Amino acid sequence: MARFEFEDFDPYSVAEPRQEQRFGGVSLCAGCKYAHLYRRRDKLEPAVYCHELGKYVPPDIVECNQFSAVAALSLHQMQKIALPIDPRPGISDGSYR
């Protein structure tokens, strides 16, 4: 078992940044609902097919006019889950009887 020597440790040194190696991590397409990302064996760079554009795009996209976040709701979805609020005074604050 290797023994850690504190003399070799510099607490004020700058840590080296970790190399980005997660699947589609750098690309904007990794968070888009129109993107289909896949990676071949032994290849770090993914292939990206955009269903909105209908073609393969480079994996290093950083800006896109057709981007739509996976977790974003459409206006129709928001309307379905919205709670109705009565704008009349005394109705919403619980003082109406």
ABEGO torsion letter per residue (X at the ends): XBBBBAAABBAABBBBBBBBABBGAABAAAABAABBBBBBBGBABBBBBBAAAGBBBBAABABBAABBBAABBBAAAAAAABBBBBABBGAAAGABX
